[in-house]
Amino acid sequence: MDRMKEVFGKRLLNARRQAGLSQDQLVALINGRVKKTAIAKYERGEMMPETEVIETLARALNKSIDYFFRAFSVSVSSVEFRAKSTLGNKKAESLKNIIVSKIERYLELEKLLNMNTGFENPLNGITVSTPEDVENAAVKLASAWNLGSDGMWNVIGTLEDNGIKVIEIEADEDFDGYSAYANEIIPVIVLRNTGNTTERKRLTALHETSHLLLRFDENLTDAEKERFCHRFAGAILMPAATLYRELGRFRSLITKRELGLLKDKYGISAKAIVVRAYQLNIISKYLYIKLLSEISADKYEKHIGSNNKYERSIRFEMLLSRALSEGLISHGKAAELAGMTIEELMNNIITNG
């Protein structure tokens, strides 16, 4: 019974934090069905609520009853994601719990399907200390993953095909991205799926991937590591040889039309193209600053390129559909894993066939 109290308490705490609620707010949400002192005792594993209270809490927090009694099976090495200082502690805590919950459900689904979650880092053993090391690492990854010479077209699909779990969450612009190893061996990246351009999402996905794959020289500062991660992402999307072929070895002028055509062709933002061109000495610092200034006036680059590329993670949905069609899980279990109500799940199935 003590073990059940502990699991229930941790699940209740996580569910409340995911919802961004204080204990007082949760009490108000359940119309004072129990007091704040009772909520605190539940969360500390000191007391177990009655069945009716559990049902009330589950409805209020939009969770299934089973959720509160499922043992924890996932540990995450770090939940310190890159975010702006304006995110705030309460919102950060909510996001952390949402992320861990999504990772947990993803890995549980793979376990139900008896899938191997092993991962091999193709850059293992390489230490990065210079920009040249970053470029070489990008070339090695492209070779290991058979990307060819024209960059990574389907970023999210390629990452998922190579053993990296990609999770998308709803978050505002205060959240940039997250990467970690679950259970110390399973690589996971988390992306924002709202208020984001496809090109930025692709670049962020590879930036986060670089945190998982690259080993940095211990003398590098955090700012240098971030710059190297950004450079690695750009080098994967647009390899040096490709950019030289498209732009030449030196340019005194590059038009927005050219940037738009390259953006559409390679799925990389105009800003990132300009940064790559400067990194590879194709343009001068003067032109680099001038182009960035012009591009920054159009934050989402709506007037550069066609902006018709779309990319998102579908692997979890595919696995969930497979488990349902093979009768491995019930619709109730599928709804729990998807973080939906059964009604939402059924509507989604009807809508998408």
C-alpha positions, 0 to 999 in steps of 0.5 A: 500500500505504501508503494501505491501511495508513493506512485499515486503521490508522484503522479498527482504532483506531475499531473498538477505541474503539467497543468500549471496549477498550484495546490490552491488552484487545484482545490478550487478546480475540484470545488473544495472536494478536499482541502489543500492539506489533503492534496499535500499529503497525497503528493507526499505519499502520506495518504491515499484518497477515496475512490470518488476523490481520485475520480474527481482529481482525474477529471479535473486534471484530464487524466485517466484513472490508470495514469495515477497508478502506473509505475514510473519507468523512465528516467531522464538524464537532464531536464534543463532545456534551452529557453529564454529567461522570460519563461518563468519557473512555473511555466518551466516546471509545467513544460518539464513535466509535460516533456517527461510524461510524453517521453514516458508514453512514447517508450511505453508504446514501443515496449508494448510493440516489443521494439528495440530502442537501441541507438548508436551514435555515429560520431562517438569518439569524436571531440569537437574543438574548432569550426573545422571539427564541426564541418568534418563531423557533419560530413561524417554524419551525412556519410553514416546516415547516407544523406548524400551531398544535398543536405537532409531533406526530411529532417524529422523523419531521418532522425526518427529512422535513425533511432532519435525520438522526436516529440512535439509540444505546444509551447510559446516562443519562450521555449526553444528546444530540448534534448536528453537521453532517456534511461541514459541510452535513448536520445530524445529531442523536443520541438515546439509545434506552434508559432514556428516556421518549418525551416526554424523547426528543422534547424532547431531539430538538428541543433538539439541533435548536435547536443546529443551527438557531439562531444565538446572540448572541455575548454569550450564555453557554453556560448561556443558550444551553442555556436558550434551546434548551430553551425553543425545544424547548418552544415547538415542542411546545407553542406559546404560543397553544396553552398559553394556550388550554389553561390560560388566561392565569393559574392559581393551581392546576394538577392532575396530572390536567390535566398528564397530559391535556396530556402525552398530547395533545401528547407533552410531559412534565408537567415541560416543561409546567410550565416553559412555563407559568412562562415564559409567566407563566401560573403564579407562581414559588411554584406553579412550584416546588411543581409541579416538586417534586411531579413530581420525586418521580416521575422518569419520570412513571409516574403522570402521564398514560397514558405510551403514546406511542411514537416512534423513527427508522425512516428508515434502516431504510426506506432499507436495506430499499429498497436490499435490495429493489431489489438495490442491495446484498447482504445482506452489505453491508446487514448492514455498514451496519446494524452487524449480523452477517448472521445478525442481519440475516436474523433481523430480516428474518424477524421483521419480514417 
